[in-house]
């Protein structure tokens, strides 16, 4: 589709940029595309109980959910982005998204401090035994295993945690623009999907 279209004003051709169009809606697969907070807790518990890096894996699940991180953003996360004393995280968004500073609450601070003690010599937060950044493939495998062990009734992948963050914030009645900024969406039509599903919109439809 051309980015610019000609118009004619007083007999002269003028080029005006077209507005970005919303992405085409993907056909539904019938599967839920997000995980709920109780399922996130179950996945974290399952991750802690398996393998040599249970605390690290559970912390990854928590950060993906609480901050709506993409896999690429998680594996690129550095300690220089984190202020454990003041409790802030500088989120650097991928895909041309908008960066933001997020507050870190107790669960994230405790998890990150444990990671810092266990893996003290790498600039990256989530690393392998060789002190190299964990790969996106490994993250996908960890999330899939945690979901299966937790009894989630469908295959889990990291982006379901990002979607879970969006749906959770919308269900709490938070402003769409604020959610857009929190998730780093460049265009608000990516955020509206969450607020459209917020149950508060329909609470007054029936009074029995």
GITABEL-V616311 format. One record per pair of residues at least 12 apart in sequence whose ideal C-beta (glycine too) atoms are under 6 Angstrom apart, sorted by the first residue. I is the first residue (numbers start at 0). J is the second residue. If there is no record, write none. Layout:
I:J / I:J
//
This chain:
3:16 / 4:17 / 21:188 / 30:153 / 32:162 / 33:159 / 33:162 / 33:163 / 33:166 / 34:159 / 34:163 / 38:151 / 39:64 / 41:149 / 42:60 / 42:145 / 42:146 / 42:149 / 43:57 / 43:60 / 45:145 / 45:148 / 45:149 / 46:60 / 46:145 / 54:113 / 55:114 / 56:141 / 58:110 / 58:114 / 59:125 / 61:110 / 63:157 / 63:160 / 64:160 / 64:163 / 64:164 / 65:107 / 66:101 / 67:161 / 67:164 / 67:182 / 69:93 / 70:135 / 70:138 / 70:157 / 71:93 / 72:93 / 74:132 / 74:133 / 74:135 / 76:124 / 77:122 / 77:123 / 86:102 / 86:103 / 87:100 / 88:101 / 88:103 / 92:183 / 95:185 / 96:183 / 96:185 / 97:183 / 99:180 / 138:157 / 139:156 / 142:155 / 142:156 / 142:157 / 143:155 / 165:182 / 165:193 / 166:193 / 169:193 / 169:194 / 169:197 / 170:197 / 172:199 / 175:190 / 175:194 / 178:190
//
